[in-house]
Amino acid sequence: MPATIIVGAQWGDEGKGKATDLLADATELVVRYQGGNNAGHTIVVGDEVVKLHLIPSGVLYPHVTPVIAPGVVVDPRVLLEELDGLDAKGLDASSRVRVSGDAHLIMPWHRELDRLIERRLGSQELGTTRRGIGPAYADKAARVGLRVQDLFDAGIFAKKLEAALDHVNLVLTRVYDQPAMDPAAIRDEYLGYAARIAPLVTDTRALLHEALERGARVMLEGAQGTMLDLDHGTYPYVTSSSPVAGGALAGAGLGPTAIDRVIGITKAYVTRVGAGPFPTELDGDLAETLTERGGEYGTTTGRRRRVGWFDAVVARYAQRVNGFTDLFLTKLDVLGGLGELRVCTAYVADGVRHEHLPPHQSLIHHAVPEYETVPGWEGDVTGVTRYADLPAEARAYVELLEARCGAPVTWVSVGPGRAQTLERAGAAARA
């Protein structure tokens, strides 16, 4: 059975965790394919809120095998802390999670360099999570990174560690005037993780292919979002990996014929964390209202998210880049009672109208959004259980987004809980 990819269609924080958790009920394997513990997926089950950073969201189902693929960068301390937290909740995650030995390790100097680089940039900082993600991917690309599999050969690990620190310590001491790192302390810490991590390590590519060959459902879960993609996002205000659908194939080790569904996750409005262009950004009382209603604070960092009207230019771009078969619309409930709503349908920059993302990012920085205004709805929709029972204005808004995005909206979320998701008519036929 072909696999499904879950992709953020905006600047991250779209609600991918909820979507993955909901759909994982009918899935055997859920796979993280990129990023690291810079992700923040929040899932609400009953009265309990579960926050995940590295382990795939499907872990909450006992029948699901959560997989960390080669494209992910792994902080072993965070991995084990998350496993312990989930085990304490009775989820027995340690017996189910599988990790690729080819995944790269986040090392202590990656976190330190992340912090120092952001500090050096000052007002031009990129807004990273300071978890060491970017420096880890940089080492991976420079072919000097350490991988999970290196933990199981003390000699190889020590040799690679010393080689890496020869360069890193020069940078720390001579560029940033910081103390050198002790290879012995790092070696002892990381090799101490090996015994607990060893049972988790497997050939994840073989695991996925064998599952697909026997007809199992596989879901690939991305972190961040399309507009944060290293190649296709608003560079340099992006992440260090490829969250788009193509990145899922490379990160997991699957070919394009293994995929038959790409689900784009999008909020009913737009948010982003950190610096970078944001044409529909709001301020004042309305921004405050959306922030508080939507709980727009980062799961990983706690930073306040910037908020704005729905941007169909970005959505169309994401559709082109990813080839969405479906959209999963989240946080529709947040827009209730706001009166008129706006949807950005085009940008105007230097007197030129752009219905699609402009070819030069400098244009996005000063683009003026062109809006379509539609009536909002009154009342609380969090208790609605059927799409047909939403207010007519809410349904019209959903259908407008669908038309402007170029992909069908199959699910509509009206609250954080699993049950607060409405499946539109015809969704089953598209499954």
C-alpha positions in Angstrom: 0.0 0.0 0.0 1.4 3.4 -0.9 2.5 5.9 1.8 1.1 9.3 2.8 3.1 12.4 3.4 2.1 15.1 6.0 3.5 18.5 5.1 3.1 22.0 6.6 1.8 24.4 4.0 2.8 27.6 5.7 5.7 28.6 8.0 5.3 25.7 10.4 3.1 25.4 13.5 0.1 24.5 11.3 -1.1 21.6 13.5 0.7 18.7 11.9 0.9 16.9 15.2 -2.9 16.8 15.5 -3.3 15.7 11.9 -0.8 13.0 12.2 -2.2 11.8 15.5 -5.8 11.7 14.1 -4.8 9.8 10.9 -2.3 7.5 12.6 -5.2 5.4 13.9 -5.3 3.6 10.6 -1.5 3.6 10.1 1.1 1.0 11.1 4.3 3.2 10.8 4.7 6.9 11.4 8.0 8.3 10.2 9.9 11.6 11.0 11.9 12.4 7.9 13.8 15.6 8.6 14.6 18.2 11.3 15.3 17.4 14.9 14.0 18.5 18.3 13.4 22.0 16.9 10.0 20.6 16.0 7.1 21.1 18.4 4.0 18.9 18.0 1.2 19.3 20.5 -1.5 16.7 20.8 -4.6 16.8 23.0 -6.1 13.5 24.0 -9.0 14.0 26.4 -7.8 16.2 29.2 -4.1 15.5 28.6 -1.8 17.6 26.5 1.2 15.8 25.0 4.1 17.8 23.5 6.6 16.0 21.3 9.8 17.4 19.7 11.6 14.4 18.2 9.5 11.3 18.4 6.7 11.0 15.7 3.2 11.9 16.7 1.8 8.5 16.0 3.5 7.2 19.2 0.3 7.7 21.1 -1.3 4.7 19.4 0.1 1.4 20.8 -0.2 -0.3 17.4 2.0 2.3 15.7 5.8 1.9 15.1 7.3 5.4 15.3 10.4 5.7 13.1 13.2 8.3 13.1 14.6 8.2 9.6 18.1 8.9 8.2 17.2 12.5 7.3 16.6 13.5 11.0 19.3 14.9 13.3 19.1 13.3 16.7 20.0 14.8 20.1 20.4 11.5 22.1 19.7 13.2 25.4 16.4 14.6 24.1 15.5 11.3 22.6 15.9 9.4 25.8 14.1 12.1 27.8 11.1 12.0 25.5 11.1 8.2 25.7 11.2 8.3 29.5 8.3 10.8 29.6 6.2 8.7 27.3 7.0 5.5 29.1 5.9 7.2 32.3 2.5 7.8 30.8 2.2 4.1 30.1 2.8 4.3 26.4 5.7 1.8 26.2 7.4 4.0 23.6 10.9 2.5 24.3 9.8 -0.9 22.9 8.4 0.5 19.7 10.5 3.5 18.5 13.0 2.7 15.8 15.9 4.9 14.8 18.1 4.8 11.7 21.8 4.3 12.4 22.5 6.7 9.6 20.8 9.6 11.3 23.3 12.3 12.4 23.9 13.2 16.0 23.5 16.7 17.5 26.7 17.3 19.5 27.3 19.8 22.3 29.2 22.1 20.0 26.3 22.3 17.6 24.1 23.8 20.4 26.8 26.1 21.5 27.6 27.3 17.9 23.9 27.8 17.3 23.7 30.1 20.3 26.9 32.0 19.5 26.0 32.6 15.8 22.6 34.0 16.7 24.2 36.3 19.3 26.8 37.5 16.7 24.0 38.2 14.2 22.3 40.5 16.7 19.3 42.3 15.2 19.8 40.2 12.0 19.4 36.9 13.9 17.5 34.2 12.0 15.4 33.2 15.0 16.6 29.6 15.4 15.5 27.4 18.3 19.2 27.2 19.4 18.9 23.4 19.5 21.9 22.9 17.3 20.0 21.8 14.2 21.6 24.1 11.7 25.2 23.4 12.8 24.5 19.6 12.8 23.2 19.7 9.2 26.2 21.9 8.3 28.6 19.2 9.6 26.6 16.6 7.8 27.0 18.4 4.5 30.7 19.0 5.2 31.1 15.2 5.8 32.5 15.7 9.3 29.3 14.7 11.3 28.9 11.8 13.7 26.1 9.4 13.2 24.0 7.3 15.6 25.9 4.2 14.4 29.2 5.7 15.6 28.0 5.3 19.2 28.5 1.5 19.0 32.2 1.6 18.2 34.1 3.5 20.9 37.3 3.7 18.8 35.6 5.1 15.7 33.6 7.5 17.9 36.7 8.8 19.7 38.6 9.3 16.4 35.8 11.2 14.7 35.1 13.2 17.9 38.7 14.4 18.2 38.9 15.2 14.5 35.8 17.4 14.7 36.9 19.1 17.9 40.3 20.0 16.4 38.4 22.5 14.2 35.5 23.3 16.5 37.8 24.3 19.4 39.7 26.7 17.1 36.5 28.4 16.2 35.3 28.5 19.8 38.5 29.9 21.3 39.8 32.2 18.5 36.5 33.5 16.9 34.2 33.5 19.9 36.6 33.7 22.8 35.0 30.8 24.5 36.6 27.8 26.3 37.5 24.7 24.3 35.4 21.6 24.7 36.8 18.6 26.4 36.7 15.5 24.1 36.9 13.1 27.0 33.8 14.5 28.7 31.8 14.4 25.5 33.0 10.9 24.7 32.0 9.6 28.1 28.6 11.3 27.9 27.7 10.1 24.4 29.0 6.6 24.7 26.9 6.4 27.9 23.8 6.7 25.7 24.8 3.8 23.5 23.4 0.9 25.6 19.9 2.5 25.8 19.9 3.6 22.1 21.2 0.3 20.7 17.9 -1.6 20.9 16.2 1.1 19.0 18.5 1.1 16.0 17.5 -0.7 12.8 17.6 -0.4 9.0 14.7 1.9 8.8 14.7 1.9 5.0 14.3 -1.9 4.9 11.6 -1.6 7.6 9.6 0.9 5.5 9.9 -1.0 2.3 8.9 -4.3 3.9 5.9 -2.7 5.5 4.8 -1.3 2.2 5.3 -4.6 0.4 3.0 -6.4 2.9 0.3 -3.7 2.4 0.8 -1.8 5.6 -0.1 1.9 5.8 2.9 4.2 6.3 2.8 7.9 7.1 5.7 10.4 6.7 5.5 13.3 9.2 7.3 16.5 8.5 8.4 19.2 10.9 8.4 22.9 10.2 6.6 24.0 6.9 7.0 24.6 3.2 8.0 28.2 3.6 10.8 27.2 5.9 12.3 24.8 3.4 16.1 25.3 2.8 15.6 25.5 -1.0 12.0 26.6 -1.4 11.4 28.8 1.6 12.0 32.4 2.5 15.8 32.0 2.7 17.8 32.7 4.9 14.8 32.7 7.4 14.4 29.0 7.0 15.2 25.7 8.7 18.3 23.6 7.7 16.5 20.7 6.1 13.8 20.0 3.5 10.2 19.8 5.0 8.5 19.6 1.6 7.2 16.4 0.1 10.3 15.8 -2.0 12.3 16.0 1.2 10.2 13.2 2.7 11.3 10.9 0.0 15.0 11.7 0.4 14.9 11.8 4.2 13.0 8.5 4.6 14.7 6.6 1.7 11.6 6.0 -0.5 11.0 6.5 -4.2 8.2 8.7 -5.6 6.2 5.6 -6.6 5.8 4.7 -3.0 3.6 7.8 -2.4 -0.1 8.2 -3.3 -1.2 11.0 -1.0 0.3 14.3 0.1 -1.7 16.1 2.8 -1.0 19.8 3.3 -1.7 21.1 6.8 -2.7 24.8 7.0 -4.2 27.1 9.6 -7.3 29.1 8.8 -5.0 32.1 9.2 -1.2 32.3 9.1 1.5 32.4 11.7 5.3 32.4 11.7 8.0 32.4 14.4 11.1 34.5 14.2 12.3 36.9 11.5 11.5 36.9 7.8 8.9 38.3 5.4 5.3 38.0 6.3 3.0 40.1 3.9 -0.3 39.5 5.7 1.0 40.1 9.3 -1.4 41.8 11.7 -0.8 44.0 14.7 -2.8 45.8 17.3 -6.0 44.4 18.9 -6.8 41.9 16.2 -3.3 40.3 16.4 -3.6 40.1 20.1 -7.0 38.4 19.8 -5.8 35.8 17.3 -2.6 35.2 19.4 -4.6 34.5 22.7 -7.4 32.6 21.1 -5.1 30.4 19.1 -2.5 29.9 21.8 0.1 31.1 19.4 3.2 30.4 21.4 5.9 28.1 20.2 5.8 24.5 21.6 9.6 24.2 21.5 10.7 27.8 22.5 7.6 29.4 24.0 8.1 32.4 21.7 5.1 34.4 20.6 4.2 33.7 17.0 3.5 36.4 14.5 -0.1 36.2 13.1 -1.8 37.3 9.9 -4.7 36.8 7.5 -4.8 33.6 5.4 -2.3 33.9 2.5 -3.6 32.1 -0.6 -0.4 33.2 -2.5 1.7 31.1 -0.1 -0.9 28.3 -0.2 -0.8 28.1 -4.0 3.0 28.1 -3.9 2.9 25.2 -1.4 0.5 23.3 -3.6 2.9 23.7 -6.5 5.9 22.6 -4.6 4.3 19.7 -2.8 1.5 18.5 -5.1 -1.2 18.3 -2.3 -3.9 15.7 -2.8 -5.8 17.1 0.3 -5.7 19.9 2.8 -6.3 19.6 6.5 -7.5 23.0 7.8 -6.9 23.8 11.4 -8.0 26.3 14.0 -11.2 27.4 12.1 -12.7 28.0 15.5 -10.3 30.8 16.3 -11.9 33.0 13.7 -15.4 33.0 15.1 -17.0 36.3 16.0 -14.4 38.5 14.3 -16.8 40.1 11.8 -15.3 40.4 8.4 -12.5 38.1 7.4 -9.8 38.7 4.8 -8.0 36.3 2.4 -4.9 37.5 0.6 -5.3 36.6 -3.1 -2.4 38.4 -4.6 0.6 40.7 -3.8 1.4 44.0 -5.3 5.1 45.0 -5.4 6.6 47.9 -7.3 3.4 48.3 -9.2 3.2 44.7 -10.4 0.5 42.3 -9.3 1.6 38.8 -8.4 -1.0 36.0 -8.0 1.9 33.6 -7.4 5.0 34.0 -5.2 7.3 36.7 -6.7 10.5 35.4 -8.2 12.7 37.6 -6.0 12.4 37.6 -2.2 13.1 41.3 -2.0 9.7 41.8 -3.5 8.1 39.7 -0.8 9.6 41.9 1.9 7.7 44.9 0.7 4.8 43.3 -1.1 1.3 44.8 -0.3 -1.4 42.1 0.1 -4.5 42.3 -2.1 -7.4 41.0 -0.1 -10.8 39.4 -0.7 -13.2 40.3 2.2 -15.9 37.9 3.3 -18.4 37.8 6.1 -17.5 36.0 9.3 -19.7 34.0 11.6 -21.0 34.3 15.1 -21.0 31.7 17.8 -18.7 28.9 19.1 -18.1 26.1 16.6 -15.9 23.9 18.9 -18.9 21.6 19.7 -19.9 21.1 16.0 -19.6 17.4 15.0 -20.6 17.6 11.3 -19.3 19.9 8.6 -22.8 20.5 7.4 -23.7 21.9 10.8 -21.1 24.7 10.7 -22.6 28.2 10.1 -23.1 28.9 6.4 -20.4 31.7 6.6 -17.9 29.3 8.0 -18.5 26.8 5.3 -18.3 29.5 2.7 -14.9 30.5 4.1 -13.6 26.9 4.0 -14.8 26.6 0.4 -13.2 29.9 -0.6 -9.8 28.7 0.8 -10.2 25.5 -1.1 -10.9 27.4 -4.3 -8.0 29.7 -3.8 -5.5 27.0 -2.8 -6.2 24.6 -5.6 -6.6 21.4 -3.4 -9.6 19.9 -1.7 -10.1 20.6 2.0 -10.8 17.2 3.4 -10.7 17.8 7.1 -11.6 20.9 9.2 -10.4 21.2 12.8 -12.6 23.2 15.2 -10.6 22.6 18.4 -7.5 20.9 19.7 -9.1 17.5 20.6 -9.2 14.4 18.4 -13.0 14.5 18.2 -13.0 18.2 17.2 -12.2 17.3 13.5 -14.8 17.4 10.8 -14.5 15.2 7.8 -16.1 16.6 4.7 -18.3 14.6 2.4 -16.3 12.7 -0.2 -13.2 12.4 2.0 -13.5 8.6 2.3 -13.5 8.3 -1.5 -10.2 10.3 -1.6 -8.6 8.1 1.1 
